[in-house]
């Protein structure tokens, strides 16, 4: 007959508990002495087991290890599109005309796969839709691959720089291709050939990017942009610095240096306000072309009713040229937008825009537009 001691310890414990006195029965109160007696018996059984099995060093149940090859990968995919046609009348240089335009329609795909705890691979592709012309897919907006780690995210490809993410995005609330209006003429929205690093440490976010475009005569960084933001309880505050080389047909003309800051606040569920400022230093090889300019964008949104929102903006762009210089493109102005949101994916808007140039003729426009957003999300194991 097989001895009970020849069984592994876990089975010994199970057999013992099956045949030991019913200490946990409802009709008997468990005492501390009962617990001590059981612990003493288990200790004795363990000693006898180790004596009969000297090659066993530790009888603790081993924890199952999960290697990278056996761990299930968790993936998610997002496919999205937004179509934003507008129709309006534009009064420009004393000439009025009707036109169908596009307010930056685009479509894209995002995918991510977690291959270890805190580690994931990501891709993002996004392309504009040239709705104002033939409706064809236009140039790329974002195309990059990134790896997210516990130490930050590293990305390579065409991406959003911190100059937009921290400064412009919070005032970019209008249904217009030129929004934000002061930021738009000479600032960056997407940058190709970009290496990026992002670190999120609530409530701070740090982003640094560098552009390396090998088709220029400069083998160093063509653009450097770094920024930090503070986001908590509806408040956003950010500071960025940008420096980029300026080339025309591979001829080096100088560089731009830009310090920028932004402040935004969600005062309550109905009222939102944001302001951004950029101080731009145009440093040129030709000293006569060296100048200083700035941009200011202020945006505000107010929920009038459940389905209606009023938005307004004030802006000023100064490129640093003298007012009597024919190269001067400086302007200021304002816009007012009324939005109707009958359902979450759909927005209908009316907009009035006024841009007053310091040297050129002013521009006025009145337009109506539609915006329909589509997004589908999948998760896989």
Buried (B, 14 or more C-beta within 10 A) or exposed (E): EEEEEEBEBEEBBEEBEEEEEEBEEEEEEEEEEBEEEBEEEBEEBBEEBBEEBEEEEEEEEEEEEEEEEEEEEEBBBBBBBBBBBBEBEBBBEEEEEEEEBBBBBBBBBBBBBBBEEEBBBBBBBBBBBBBBEEEEEBEBBBBBBBBBEEEBBBBBBBBBBBBBBBBBBBBBBBBBBBBBBBBBEBBBBBBBBBBBBBBBEEEEBBBBBBBBBEEBEEEEBBBBBBBBBEBEEEEBBBBBBBBBBBBEEEEBBBBBBBBBBBBBBBEEEEEBBBBBBBEBBBBBEEEEBEBEBBBBBBBBBBBEEEEEBEBBBBBBBBBBBEEEBEEBBBBBBBBBBBBBBEEEEEBBBBBBBBBBBBBBEBBBBEBEBBBBEEEEEEEEE
